[in-house]
Structure formats: C-alpha cells, structure tokens
Amino acid sequence: KTNAAEILFGMLLLIIAFSLVLPILVEGIPDFTSALWYCFAIISTIGFGDVAAVSLLGRLLSAILGICGLVVVSVVLSIVVNFYNETKDMDD
C-alpha cells in the first residue's frame, strides 16, 4: 500500500486550511479565492506574483506550504514511477 490517497488528501486539507487562514492573518491576501490561487502558485512552484504575502508570518506560512508541496509532489511522483517499474517488470 502506497498511502498516495492519504498523502494527496492531507495536502488538499493543508491547502484549504491555509486558504482559510491566510486572508485573516496576512496582509495582501484579501479573500479565500485569492488565498487558494496563492496556494496553487506556491505548490506548483509557478509563482505568478499577482498575489504576495508581505508580512513575516505570511512568508513563513508560504515557506512551510512550499516545502510541504515539494515533498508531496516528489513522493507522489516516486509512487507513480515505482508503479510503472513494477508493471514493466511483470510484463518482462
């Protein structure tokens, strides 16, 4: 069992939690939808720059979310590659 579903569900919960908290605690992120867009830009590492956290707390939360996003993406990618390799080995 890979726990990929649990990992993705946990990341989704983290995104929703950050999107609810960021507009309250961080200046520059006015509402939930802007916070959701901001979380997407951080996790995808695109970083559009149209919404930015300017306070120390906002930057700290952004760094935490970015690190979690990188870890989750790398874990899920390794699960997919491992699955592909196992299926390829079965075919051979």
N, C-alpha and C positions, 0 to 999 in steps of 0.2 A: 504494500500500500504506500502510495507516494505522499498523501496528505495535500496534494495540489489544490483540491477544492477548499480545504480548510485554510490554506495559505491565501488563496485568492479572496475568500470570504473575509478573512481578517484584514486584508488590505482594503477591501471595499468599506468595511466598518471604520477603518482608520481614516479613509478619505472623507467619509460622511461626518465623522466626529470632528475632524479638522475644519471641514467646511461649515460646521455649525459654530465652532469656537472662534475661528479667525475673524469674522466680522465684528464680534464682540470685543476681542482683545487687541486687534491690530488695526492701526490707523492706515488708511489707504485701500482697505478691502471693505467695500460698503455693504454687500449683501451676500446671501447664500450662494446665488448663482455665480457671482464673481469669485467667491472663495472656491467653489467647485472647479471653475475654469483655472484658477490659480493652482490648485492641487494637481489637476491634469497636466499643466505645463511643467510643474516640478517633477512629477513622477515620470513623465515621458522624456524628461531632460530637454524638452524643446525650448522652454524659457522664452516665451514671446515677448515679455517685458511690458505688456499693456497694463498689467496689474502687478504691483510690487509691495512687499512688506518693508516698511521703513524703520520700524522700531526694533530694538534688540530682541524683544520677545518674539516678534514676527519672524525675524531672521533665524532665531533659534528653532522655532517650530518648523520653519521651512527646511532647515538643515536636517532635522530629525526625519521629516517626511521624505526628503530626498534620499537619505541613506536607506530608510526602510523600503522605498520604491526600488532602488538599485538592487537590494538584497532579494526582494521578492521576484523581480524580473529575472535575475540570474538563477534563482532556484527553480522557477518555472521553466526557464529555458533548458536547464540541465535535465529536468524531468522529461521534457519532450525529446531531447537528444538521446537520453538513455532509453526511452521507449522505442525510438527509431532504431537504435543499435540492436536492441533485443529482438525486434521484429525482423530485422535484416539477418541476424544470426540464425533465427528459426528457419528462414527461407533457404539459407545455405545448407 
